[in-house]
Amino acid sequence: MSKRTVLCGANAYEQKYYFNERFKQLPMSIQEELHIISVLFTEEVGGIFTMIFEEDGRLSLEVMAEEEDILYDEIASGLYIREIQRKKQDLMEALTMFYKVFILGER
């Protein structure tokens, strides 16, 4: 059983945003940036977007959509995820380091 930890996510169906309180020590500016990334993703593509730390500390961006959702754009989803990974590479690396040091206790 893998131990994955959700950092944040947004749900286009319920129009809700989730932020894991375990990460409340992140600077407010980063919390706000995560909120913007997540909500914009679901507004552009639809579905449910999540940022999840894998057991080894890597940060994954995932999206799911309901099977009957005809508005969800799977191609745009993949393109948008790659765009986030490219444009926000420094943020992703900083979040990974934060997770490894402060959550996993690695030094």
C-alpha positions in Angstrom: 0.0 0.0 0.0 1.5 3.3 -1.1 1.6 6.3 1.2 0.7 9.2 -1.0 -0.1 12.6 0.5 -2.5 15.1 -1.2 -1.1 18.6 -1.1 -4.1 20.3 -2.7 -6.8 19.9 -5.4 -9.8 21.4 -7.1 -13.0 19.8 -8.2 -14.9 21.3 -11.2 -18.0 19.3 -10.4 -18.5 20.6 -6.9 -16.6 23.9 -7.5 -14.4 23.3 -4.4 -10.8 23.7 -3.5 -8.9 21.6 -1.0 -5.7 22.4 0.8 -4.1 19.9 3.2 -3.6 21.5 6.6 -0.4 19.6 7.1 1.2 22.1 4.8 -0.2 25.3 6.5 3.4 26.3 7.3 4.0 27.0 3.6 4.2 30.8 3.0 0.8 32.3 2.2 2.0 33.4 -1.2 2.7 29.7 -2.2 -0.6 28.6 -0.8 -2.3 31.2 -2.9 -0.3 30.2 -6.0 -1.4 26.5 -5.5 -5.0 27.7 -5.1 -4.8 29.6 -8.4 -3.1 26.8 -10.3 -5.6 24.2 -9.1 -8.7 26.3 -9.8 -7.5 27.6 -13.2 -6.8 24.0 -14.2 -10.4 22.8 -13.5 -11.9 25.9 -15.1 -9.9 25.4 -18.3 -10.0 21.6 -18.5 -12.7 20.4 -16.1 -12.5 17.3 -13.9 -10.8 16.9 -10.6 -7.2 18.1 -10.3 -4.8 17.1 -7.5 -1.2 17.7 -6.5 0.0 14.6 -4.7 3.3 13.7 -3.1 4.4 10.2 -3.9 5.9 8.0 -1.2 9.4 8.9 -2.4 8.7 12.6 -2.2 8.1 13.3 -5.9 5.2 15.7 -6.6 2.6 14.4 -9.1 -0.1 16.3 -10.9 -3.1 14.2 -11.5 -6.5 14.7 -13.1 -9.6 12.5 -13.1 -12.9 13.1 -14.8 -16.3 11.5 -14.5 -17.0 9.1 -17.3 -20.1 10.9 -18.5 -18.4 14.3 -18.5 -18.5 15.3 -22.2 -16.9 18.7 -21.5 -13.7 17.3 -20.0 -10.8 17.7 -22.5 -8.3 14.9 -22.0 -5.8 16.3 -24.6 -5.9 19.8 -23.1 -5.5 18.2 -19.6 -2.2 16.6 -20.6 -0.9 19.7 -22.3 -1.9 21.9 -19.3 -0.1 19.6 -16.9 3.1 19.7 -18.9 2.7 23.5 -19.1 2.4 23.7 -15.3 5.4 21.4 -14.9 7.5 23.6 -17.2 6.4 27.0 -16.0 6.4 26.2 -12.3 9.4 23.9 -12.2 11.1 26.0 -9.5 7.9 25.9 -7.4 7.6 22.1 -7.8 11.2 21.6 -6.8 10.8 23.8 -3.8 7.7 21.9 -2.7 9.4 18.6 -3.2 12.3 19.8 -1.0 9.9 21.1 1.6 8.1 17.8 1.7 11.2 15.7 2.0 12.7 17.9 4.8 9.7 18.9 6.9 7.2 16.0 6.3 9.5 13.0 5.7 12.2 14.3 8.0 15.0 13.7 5.5 18.2 15.8 5.9 
